[in-house]
Amino acid sequence: MKIAVVGTGYVGLVTGTCLSESGHHVTCVDVDEKKIATLREGGIPIYEPGLEELVRRNARERRLAFTTSLAAAMRDTEVVFIAVGTPPGETGEADLTHVLTAAEQVGRAIERYTVVVNKSTVPVGSCERVREVVARSARAEFDVVSNPEFLKEGSAVDDFMRPDRVVVGVASERARQVMADLYQPFVRTEQPILFMDPRSAELTKYAANAMLATRISFMNDVAALCERLGCDVDQVRRGMGSDRRIGYPFLFPGVGFGGSCFPKDVRAVMTMARQLGLDFDLLRAVERVNERQKRLLFDKAVKHFGALAGKRCALWGLAFKPKTDDMREAPALTLAQLLAGAGAEVVAHDPVAAEVARPLLGPHVRLAGEPYAAAEGADALFLVTEWNEFRAPDYERLGQIMRGKVLFDGRNVWDAARARAAGFTYFGVGRPAA
Ligand code: UDX
């Protein structure tokens, strides 16, 4: 098939590249000339494991191309994906400006039957709005379908290649067949394509993200209970997750959820509900718990040290989660700002996100090129993002180079017993005190 993808952000670039990998001819379009130039040279504008090799190979084998001209990309195209950004608008609901602009341009370029696929996360009813906009100028028949994306940053390629499911909201049989053919290489009996009406597909994405965010805030509250009751949240989590109705994933307490999706989607669902006269109180609590959780390590540090002025604090990890350089709503930003605001000296290291983080952290936070260089002379070390290289630290070495011996493990990845045996005061999240 010949496919065009509008928008080369996370979703668009992964979608286009993975579809070309399955043999389709894909042209990715973006208004950002610099981005397109980088992609044409075989570089990628984001950090995503495995993606760069796929881009290069498929470009070399002429199944994947990049352009700034939407009209050129859409010549003879059967399917066009709209995968442009939907930042939160003033009310908290997703801003559809980019989506509708793309829809308008797509409409002008349609000259044969085309399936227009909405990949961006959009409010319920957007499919219909896109259809109206495309209809103004399309010169041939078309269908608009909703196909929300569930990929996770850091494992986006794998998530696309082996999805748990593909959700397609579609009203026409013809478009349904096109989408079935398109996704055939990626689905299995247990990981099916779920066809449904477009509005339900649009809500599915929001509801899934809001549910996952709820699980995390729930566990962060369970962790707070554990700390007060002297329980171990790791054990409680295992005990809960083994119930098949609950399951293990997304039950890890930590420093709060961040990223481009959960915070924004939780707010979007609340806004949607409010506009309909409903109160989604549960999500208000999810958000409140998350705000508290982003302060958790700071509050623990204040409790331990009293005043933080003059204390040197080392941060391991800045990105909102490992395997990405994404700093959007990263809990590390809150922590660094609170520490610096209290007069502490903050030195941070992140294996990938340092450059993206630098302008966001401000002048009071120093960056170190290496984890132990960040810890040098520190009174306390904070683990914020659980990158693999931080999981098994050399406690002896840390003991020698740090000024104080205090560890705040925001992800419960360190061995508390070993850390304590090496002379450290250890604080986790929902783990028992020594
Ligand atoms: C999420 C959804 O998982 C994905 O389906 C959707 O398409 C986009 O949003 P992503 O933002 O890439 O993906 O990250 P994810 O791995 O889901 O993690 C989100 C946040 O939750 C991170 O800050 C992470 O640290 C936190 N988290 C996750 C926890 O605190 N505990 C957990 O158990 C899991």
Residues whose N, C-alpha, C, O or C-beta is under 5 A from the ligand:
A	BS01	UDX	E149 F150 L151 K152 E153 I216 F250 L251 F252 G254 G256 F257 G258 G259 S260 C261 F262 F320 K321
